[in-house]
Amino acid sequence: MLKFDQDPITGGGGNFIKIQAGESVTGVLRGEVKTSYVIWGDDKTKREVDAGTPGSKFTFTVNMAVFDPKGNVEAKLLEHGAKMYKELKSLAEEYDLSSTVIKIKRTGSTMNDTVYSIMPLAKPMQPATVAKIEALELLPLDANGKVEAEPVDGIPF
C-alpha cells in the first residue's frame, strides 16, 4: 500500500507527467513515494535540502501507470508539491491508491489560478488492464538526470 505519511511544510517533460490547462490524466499510482525538500536553480535543476531550509519547497515523486485513450498503459512520473500530496494523503485514507484508478484534472493556466483536482474512479479495472499495470517496469524516481542528490540527515536519496 502506498504510504503518504509526511506533513509537508508548504512555503519536465520526458518521463514526467505534464498536464496542460483543461487536460487530465488517468491512471494508477505504483511503487514507492519519494518525498523531499528542494531548491530549484535558475537552470531548472533542483537540489535536495533539509526540511525548513530557507527557500525550499516540499516535493514528492511517484510512478503512475498512465492510460491513453486506446487502452495502452505507460509508466510516467508524477511530481508535484505539498497541495497535491496532501490531497493524495487524504484519499489514501479511504482508498488503496496502488489499485484505484484516479483522474487528475488541471484547471487554470497560470501559477495564481491553477488547481488540480483528483478523483478516484469507481469502475473496477478489467483483469487484462491489471495485468498490464503489474507488468510495467517502474521508472527510477530521479529519472530526469538533473537531480543533484545530497544526503538529507545523513541519508542519501
Secondary structure by P-SEA (a helix, b strand, c coil): cccccccccccccccbbbbccccccccccccbbbbbbbbbccccbbbbbccccccbbbbbbbbbbcccccbbbbbbbbbbcaaaaaaaaaaaaccccccbbbbbbbcccccccbbbbbbbbcccccaaaaaaaaacccccccccccccccccccccc
